[in-house]
Amino acid sequence: MHLPQGERPPFGHPETIGRDVRRILAPNPSPMTFWGTNTYLLGARDLAVIDPGPDDCAHLAAILGALGPGQRISHIFVTHSHLDHSPLAARLAGETGAPVLAYGDARAGRSPVMTALTETGEIGGGEGVDHGFTPDIALVDGQVVTGDGWQIKAHWTPGHFGNHLCFESGDSVFSGDLVMGWASSLVSPPDGDLTHFMASCARLHALCARRHLPGHGAPIDAPATRLDWLIGHRLGREAAILEALAAGPRTATQIAREIYTDTPAKLMPAAARNVLAHLIDLMQKSRVFPQGPLHANSHFARPAKNDAPR
């Protein structure tokens, strides 16, 4: 289920999408970023920038060019440290003097399981990570930041990435890459964690926001419906993975080829990473196990019926 997205906005053009909220689209379209990264400007005088985007001179100029008379950038918020969201933060901070606020660096927020998998060096992943990112101010879960006519509450919402934050402001949530309308999120271990992803979706559901403003694509005007679909979609993938394993041990790549039947070939590596995330989640629930040490190409199997947990 992909929500209607309309036509792509022009790159670099500040577009008003709500009261004191503007969106500037970065010129980085791709199969993983859709139209490109949405950079948001919040406020009327002292502005908060949310997700400055990739390190791109034209996009930096577009953000600075969006400032009107008497306006300045006072805060720079980053949902997570992927290369399409965070790299421009340092240059924008240098131009404006505004601090960069985020949950932490690229390793922050990982579960003990994902930390252990990272240390083995056998799990792969690490796609598109901004390894050099470090915020000026590390936000904690639930922290409220107040600016000139605006207020943002940070919600730690790992799943797509360990240091992922969603930012609640009024009746809207800037949902980063956790919730998007054009596609479901990539969850690639060890940066992605499906166990966390499902919990974060449930947490956002409880906020009862009127609208989500995602990192890519159009605003989501029925976020509860979208979250219901995302949760159901993941549960459906889980069931399909278990069904595939009923026929015998499989690798994540083999399972992805069986169940992602409508996915273009160039996106199959990402599909395999999503399947691996499911398998690690199911492993933690003792519903599957790797045959031998866990790594990106492990064969997974379901336990025999007499070995199932009681």
Secondary structure, 3 states (H helix, E strand, C coil): CCCCCCCCCCECCCEEEECCEEEEECCCCECCCECCCEEEEECCCEEEEECCCCCCHHHHHHHHHCCCCCCEEEEEECCCCECCCCCHHHHHHHHHCCCEEECCCCCCCCCHHHHHHHHHCCCCCCCCECCCCCCCEECCCCCEEECCCCEEEEEECCCCCCCCEEEEECCEEEEECCCCCCCCCCCCCCCCCHHHHHHHHHHHHHHCCCEEEECCCCCECCHHHHHHHHHHHHHHHHHHHHHHHCCCCECHHHHHHHHCCCCCHHHHHHHHHHHHHHHHHHHHCCCCEECCCCCCCCCEECCCHHHCCC
